[in-house]
Amino acid sequence: MTSDRKMALGLFVEGLGHHIAAWRDPGVDPRSRQSLDHFTEIALTAERGRFDFIFTADTFAMFGPDDPHQWARSTVASRHEPFTLMAALAARTERIGLVLTATTTYYEPMHVARMFASLDQLSGGRAGWNIVTSNAPAEAANFGRNAHPEAEERYARAAEFVEVVTGLWDSWDDDALVADQALGRYVDPDKLHRLNHRGAHFSVRGPLTMPRSPQGRPVLVQAGQSGPGRTLSARHGEIIFSIQPDVTQATAYRAEIRATATGLGRDHSGIKVMPGVLIVAGATRTEAEDRYARLQRLIPEDLGVSLVSGLFGVDLSSYDLDARFAGVPLDRALSHGKAIHDLALREGLTLRELYLKVAGQRGHRVVVGDARDVADDLESWFSAGACDGFNIMPPTFPGGLDAIVEHVVPELRRRGLVARDYAGRTLRDHLGLARPPSRWASA
Ligand SMILES: Cc1cc2nc3c(=O)[nH]c(=O)nc-3n(C[C@H](O)[C@H](O)[C@H](O)COP(=O)(O)O)c2cc1C
């Protein structure tokens, strides 16, 4: 059955793959994470599959708990600075959107506004900003602090930060660049605006040193799960990433985001809720299952346990791996950890079963199968109204992505669920998102 509503497809790029043991897979070159050719191959494959965008996460410290033991066993220790990586990929790709993370807790708005404005210009309108307030506790120690500010304070700063950044992006009217060589007039100063922002966290005069970018504003992306996080998503998010264990919860989450956005005066058709899903695809179901089983066998036991310990904020190394898990206090857990804890109790898992379920994919859902299996799953979520598309997480790069593009994408196309080609040049065009007017447009 075909319909006009199309699934948005994002590719969550994680160096060597999303599976925690990806780097040990014989099909993966464990040193390729440093190489631009590796990321170029990924981006071009995704572009060939007509993904709307690629996305990279970021932290200013190793992902997860500050645990040298984990650095030794997984690839969390290695990560490119995302603006540098995406700028390089902008030059090697033509159409695919480039979404990257910048934290409002440790940057200043002027940095972020400028870097994204440049990326949007240089890529011809393909930039998107994943707005985070910093997730990894270890980042604080790299900025002269013992701990992050409390979540409430981080989100208050984030809200003001986004106001300033969007204001700076608007600080040149669309027609401010005159560039009239005969008249000798480069810009029209009446069409440049000082922001003159003075708030609780920032004082920023403006204007930006850059004409308004092709998208007007790069696409705003958010993934808050807490109360203040969801409010920020509903107020500003155009793409919203989430971690959803099942279709019922995902549907409720999307409905809540849409209702909150409507209450804030937004048109919710401009919001793409995109839960993450780790897809292990193969030419046949058996091939996909074998690929997944091979990866699962490569997870070291102690790494599995320490990952779950990190998520719960509790050391589980002395727990019996094969006894039914009875739960732990969660006052130091990440919000991501709470969802996983609920899952363990709901399904009566042992610690081993739990780490095998979550270690590989960091709490995201796993779908393993051939093209029809995977397409059936994605279609059932999409048609239930649980999402507007998916943030797709291949288990390995490049092989895990190749299998998705080779098998799953053609099946989604055949069903009329995804667009066959890009609708235009910019990320907004791909996603059907309007180009936002400048805040000075009607002044
Ligand atoms: C797909 C996805 C990507 C994320 N990327 C990052 C990231 O790059 N850096 C980061 O600090 N947090 C990242 N997060 C965490 C979120 O920004 C957010 O902190 C988390 O979902 C918890 O919500 P809360 O901040 O409202 O508690 C990501 C979350 C998801 C679901």
The ligand as a Gaussian input file, in Angstrom:
#p B3LYP/6-31G(d) Opt

LIG

0 1
 C       19.802000       9.270000      19.600000
 C       20.334000      10.057000      20.745000
 C       21.516000      10.770000      20.579000
 C       22.077000      11.493000      21.627000
 N       23.246000      12.165000      21.428000
 C       23.843000      12.794000      22.462000
 C       25.110000      13.407000      22.306000
 O       25.670000      13.404000      21.233000
 N       25.674000      14.005000      23.383000
 C       25.058000      14.058000      24.605000
 O       25.619000      14.625000      25.540000
 N       23.837000      13.497000      24.769000
 C       23.230000      12.862000      23.733000
 N       22.015000      12.247000      23.905000
 C       21.344000      12.368000      25.210000
 C       20.208000      13.386000      25.159000
 O       20.629000      14.650000      24.722000
 C       19.552000      13.496000      26.530000
 O       20.439000      14.031000      27.469000
 C       19.096000      12.147000      27.008000
 O       18.187000      11.618000      26.084000
 C       18.464000      12.215000      28.389000
 O       17.441000      13.167000      28.459000
 P       17.485000      14.330000      29.518000
 O       18.702000      15.169000      29.201000
 O       16.211000      15.106000      29.300000
 O       17.583000      13.661000      30.851000
 C       21.425000      11.527000      22.874000
 C       20.228000      10.823000      23.044000
 C       19.683000      10.084000      22.004000
 C       18.404000       9.342000      22.207000

